[in-house]
Amino acid sequence: MSNAPPLPTAGGQPRKPASQRIPVIAEPFVGDRARKMLDIVEKFVEEECIPADAVWAAQLGTGDGRWEGHPSILEDLKKRAKDLGIWNMFLPKNHYSNLSEYDPTNSAGAFTNLEYGLMCELLGRSRTAAEATNCAAPDTGNMEVIARYGTAEQKKQWLTPLLAGQIRSGFLMTEPDKASSDGSNISLNIRKEGNELVLNGSKWWSSGAGDDRCKIYIVMGRDNDADDSVDRYKRQSMVLVPSDAKGLTVHRMLSVYGYDDAPHGHGHITFNNVRVPASSVILGHGRGNEIMQGRLGPGRIHHAMRSIGAAEVALEWMIARLNDERKVPFGKPLREHGVLIDWVARSRLEIDAAKLVVLNASVKIDSGDAKAALVEIAESKILTPNMALAVIDRAVQAHGAMGVCQDTPLASSWAHLRTLRIADGPDEVHLNQLGRRENRARAQECIDRIQQQKKRAAELMKQYGVQEKQLGGSKVSGFPAQSKL
C-alpha cells in the first residue's frame, strides 16, 4: 500500500518464526512436520502474498472487467505454493489419510485441525494467501464433503480437479425466502424422477458463483417425498449440480457492504427443473443436515483462525500508526495519547484470549469429532468474529479518515469479517443453543451444590455458636434463599 505509514525501526526486535510462537498450551499437539510447515507458510504469506495483494487488486480492474479473467499474479502464487509443498493443507489427518488415487498434486494435507488452524491464522493475514494455497472457502469445505462422503465416481469427477486447483466450487444452502439459520427450513425441492433428480427453488449468498472457474455446486434441498412424519432434520439432502446445468440461472451478485468480492462473488441463483443424475446425491437422501454439521464444524474453526490473523494485521497497522512521527495531534505523538495505548493493550488481550478458545476447540475436535466439540466450536464462532471486529474498528479509528478508505486493508477486512457473525449460523442461534445446553446440563448440579454449601454453613454456625448477621431485617449469608432456587 503506497500510503502506508512508515514502520517503527528504533529498538525493534525481529519477530520469532511462527513455529516458536505457538501458545504453550498448544505445544504438545503440534508435530515437527507442522512446525516446519508453519514457518514455510509464514514466509510465503509475509514475503510473497501480502506484497502481491495490491497487485492482485490492481489487476482485477474495475467495472464489468472485474468478472472476466483472473489476475495473473494469483496463478504465479499458486505455482509457487505447489513448489513449496504448501498446497491443500486443510485436509485433516483424522479423516483423509489416503486420497492419493484422486490427488494428482501429492497434497500437503494430513494435519490435525489444530495444526491447520495455526496455518489458517497466517493465511488470514492476506487477501490472496488462502486461494494461492488452494485453502480457500468454500472449496475447502466442499472438498472435505466429497472426500469424506462422496462415492468413488464423485471423487474422480469433482474432487480430483478441485484438489489440483483446476476448478472452483460453490456451496448453496441459504435461501432468500426462508430463515436459513435453521437447516430444517431449507425448501428447494428435490424430486426423484426415474434415474434423475429434478431441482426447483432459489438460493442466494452462493459464494463463488461469479467465478467462471466455478464448475460444481453442492446444493442442499428438501426431498419431495419427505413428509412431516419424517424427522425435520432428515428431510434434506445434498446434491452435486454442475454450474452449467440447464435451467440454472445466476441472476446477480450480492455485495458485502458495497464490496462485490469479484471475481469470486456471492450469487442469487434460481433452479427451474434442473436435472442431474440420481447418483449426484451425496451420502444418501435425508442426510443433508448430517453432512452440513460435519462440514461446518471444522470450517468454523478455520474461519475463526483466519479472523485472528486479520485481527493481528489490524493491530500491526494500529501500532505502526501510533509510531508514525508525522502524526502529532495536540502537540504529542499518537503513542503518547493514553487511550490509544489502552486500545493496543485491550487488542492484545482479546486476540490472545480468543486464540486460546479456538485452539481448545481444535484439540477437542481432534480428540473426537465435531459433534463432541459442539460447545467449544460455538464459543469460537461467537467470540472470535466479535473480537476481530472490535480490534479492526479500533485500528480504523486510530487511522481516522484513512481507515475507512482503500489506503489500508482495514475497511475491507471489517466488512468481510462482519459477515461471519451471520455466516455458518448467526451469533444468536449459537448463543441460544450454548445457553440452553449449559443451563440444562448444570441446573440441578448448581442447585445441589449451593444447597449443600448452605447446609454446611448452618452446621458451622451452630458449631461456632454464631448467628447470621442481620441487615435491614434480612439475613445475610452470601447464599440465595432456598425459595428462590
Stockholm file with secondary structure:
# STOCKHOLM 1.0

chainA/1-485         MSNAPPLPTAGGQPRKPASQRIPVIAEPFVGDRARKMLDIVEKFVEEECIPADAVWAAQLGTGDGRWEGHPSILEDLKKRAKDLGIWNMFLPKNHYSNLSEYDPTNSAGAFTNLEYGLMCELLGRSRTAAEATNCAAPDTGNMEVIARYGTAEQKKQWLTPLLAGQIRSGFLMTEPDKASSDGSNISLNIRKEGNELVLNGSKWWSSGAGDDRCKIYIVMGRDNDADDSVDRYKRQSMVLVPSDAKGLTVHRMLSVYGYDDAPHGHGHITFNNVRVPASSVILGHGRGNEIMQGRLGPGRIHHAMRSIGAAEVALEWMIARLNDERKVPFGKPLREHGVLIDWVARSRLEIDAAKLVVLNASVKIDSGDAKAALVEIAESKILTPNMALAVIDRAVQAHGAMGVCQDTPLASSWAHLRTLRIADGPDEVHLNQLGRRENRARAQECIDRIQQQKKRAAELMKQYGVQEKQLGGSKVSGFPAQSKL
#=GR chainA/1-485 SS CTTCCCCCCTTCCCCCCGGGCSCGGGGGGCCHHHHHHHHHHHHHIIIIIHHHHHHHHHHHCSGGGGGSSCCHHHHHHHHHHHHHTCSSTTSBTTTCSCCTTTCTTCCCCCBCHHHHHHHHHHHTTCSSHHHHTTCCTTHHHHHHHHHHHCCHHHIIIIIHHHHTTSCEEEEECCCTTSCTTSGGGCCCEEEEETTEEEEEEEEEEEETTTCTTEEEEEEEEEETTCCTTSCGGGSEEEEEEETTCTTEEEEEECCBTTBCCTTTCEEEEEEEEEEEEGGGBSSCTTCHHHHHHHHHHHHHHHHHHHHHHHHHHHHHHHHHHHTCTTCCGGGSCGGGSHHHHHHHHHHHHHHHHHHHHHHHHHHHHHHSCTGGGHHHHHHHHHHHHHHHHHHHHHHHHHHGGGGGSTTSSHHHHHHHHHGGGTTTSCHHHHHHHHHHHHHHHHHHHHHHHHHHHHHHHHHHHHHHTCCCEEETTEEECSSCCGGGC
#=GC SS_cons         CTTCCCCCCTTCCCCCCGGGCSCGGGGGGCCHHHHHHHHHHHHHIIIIIHHHHHHHHHHHCSGGGGGSSCCHHHHHHHHHHHHHTCSSTTSBTTTCSCCTTTCTTCCCCCBCHHHHHHHHHHHTTCSSHHHHTTCCTTHHHHHHHHHHHCCHHHIIIIIHHHHTTSCEEEEECCCTTSCTTSGGGCCCEEEEETTEEEEEEEEEEEETTTCTTEEEEEEEEEETTCCTTSCGGGSEEEEEEETTCTTEEEEEECCBTTBCCTTTCEEEEEEEEEEEEGGGBSSCTTCHHHHHHHHHHHHHHHHHHHHHHHHHHHHHHHHHHHTCTTCCGGGSCGGGSHHHHHHHHHHHHHHHHHHHHHHHHHHHHHHSCTGGGHHHHHHHHHHHHHHHHHHHHHHHHHHGGGGGSTTSSHHHHHHHHHGGGTTTSCHHHHHHHHHHHHHHHHHHHHHHHHHHHHHHHHHHHHHHTCCCEEETTEEECSSCCGGGC
//
